[in-house]
């Protein structure tokens, strides 16, 4: 049964209508990961995702911190925050929201989608509730532009509403396909990658370096070895010479890049998880040996962060000698989600200044006049803090073209931008600020000390103007007066044995972000909200991923479909012609390998051939013995599960003791087993190549080659 059906059943068992009718606030939202809201967003995310945005989408939520502030349409008592339209108090807001949730769930059960359409609750949230309580009359995708796209593809001509859309799409399932199978086909229209058209993207040797590639083939074909060369070519931007490949300098360079963090090597295995790879909550101990938990970045998130460097836009038209410079905090360390939201939306927002628009104060350039007018309009704000007036004055005073320096705490400058828009008021965004200015970022993710750009320490004030002598104007000119973008360094993540892990579980929804079009900086760039840190996350364009997979373990066709369509696959097969004849050995290793592999292809398949690397560095007769004893024979035993007759067909009887026929009286006599006759069967025992004389080993090779 589809896992999504099971999850839907589990949800309905946990949250029946009878429980909703008695629902309490602490059941609706809490920090213990068992609330109604957590079930909707996290536990049932595989049924249909509503990740992203702020927790205000639930109407009311329990806070992680205890800040006590009231901002216009958003209210808080320090413990809970809620949208003011649902009530003045948390009790009033919850009762209203409880009635809305009940109304949605009952309407979904009765298939009254038009009634749900009228309910004042966020679209994604209310339709996710409707999907879970409906008898599969509401589809499990809730993104408006995605639904509109699917409707257009299917020729819908009516008026758009969620209710109309779901009812129309339901009529298209003329063959009565299983709900989630049919739903996935519709969603694939939006993704432009229907599973029916998925095929392996087999590379024909493109000159460019593909962002995501997998080297696949039988064991011993040099897949892992070649990741070193490919990583160097990606980072250094040119093809390695044969001399570099062979003289050891390539490995030395590779190790240096690993040391610097530009290359990260990891191996997938069955116990590898999302928490190891992306991020997870890990136990720690403090100085008093007390256990506490914190979010810890995984391998993938770390290298993505490392790959993001300063991106400088063309900014030679800025006259750094004439503009004014301002410091701002747009959320800081304590409200990093708000900080990141501003960065991503190219805005700076102000929490001070009250909940009403500041438009009427624009144009008042004198501080005393401004303070008087603002105080008369907002006496309660001045009573809270005199800085409301000061912050609002500075925020309006910033001119288009002025420079704003964004900090994280007092010790880090995170971003620098130029003001490009006038003040505007917006009380509909996902963050609890209403005052905004548009900016164009000159640099983000800086992570530098203030002393790089400023001659004094940073103050904790949310916003203030710098004196000109405090600014290192020459540094601004040197850093930003450039006519081309600074290209960030390429980074490479090497995933050995990528097929041994559960790729879907390890990458999670981040696998979509691997696509070139979804990478940061591209037209369709995509970010997701991480489940533990709640940070927005995207994959930079300069991160290359090289995977390796052993086809003897698992065929390419058996791979996860999502992985197959996002990677370029490059086959690496055995190359016997690389094995030169060496006089000191006296064995034609090229012919030996070709003979073994021809037989394996007949008895098994081409994916189980033996690679050339096992013989590549063999220089003596003893090393040939060692290759057979430690590599070739163990591989064949693994391939044929100890079926020594088949192994003998591959390498010949020269590697076996004299075959023995089973003696007549070997087995005990058991009544009823008289019909079993083993007396004509033969047993085979392998010889240890290390214990074989040189003559015997040479004869075994001759038998293998049928000489």
Secondary structure, DSSP 8 states (H G I E B T S, - for coil): --HHHHHHHHHHHHS-HHHHHT--HHHHS-SSS-SHHHIIIIITTTTS----S-GGGGSEEE-SS-----BTTEEE-SSEEEEGGG-SSHHHHHHHHHHHHHHHHHHHHTT-HHHHHHS-S-HHHHHHHHHHHSSS-S-S---HHHHHHHHHHTT--S---HHHHHHHHHHT-TT---HHHHHHHHHHHHHT--GGG---EE----SS--SEEEEEESTTSSHHHHHHHHHHHHHHSS---HHHHHSSHHHHHHHHHHHHTSEEEEE--TT--HHHHTEEEEEEE-TT--EEEEEEE-HHHHHHHHH--------TT--TTTS-EEEE-SSTTTTHHHHHHHHHHTEEEES-S-SS--GGGTT---HHHHHHHHHHH-HHHHHH-THHHHHHHHHHH--TT-EEEEEETTTEEEEEEEE-S--EE-S-SSSS--EEEEEEEEE-S--B-GGGTBSS---S-SEEE--GGGB-HHHHHHHH--SS------EEEEEETGGGS-HHHHHGGGGGGGSGGGSBTSTT---EE-TTT--EE--BTTEEEEEEEETTTS-GGGS-HHHHTTSEEEE----GGG----TTT-S-HHHHHHHHHHHHHHHS-GGG---THHHHT--SHHHHHHHIIIIIHHHHHHHHTT-HHHHHHHH-GGGB---EE--TTSS---TT-TT---TT-EE--B--GGGS-HHHHHHHHHHHTT-
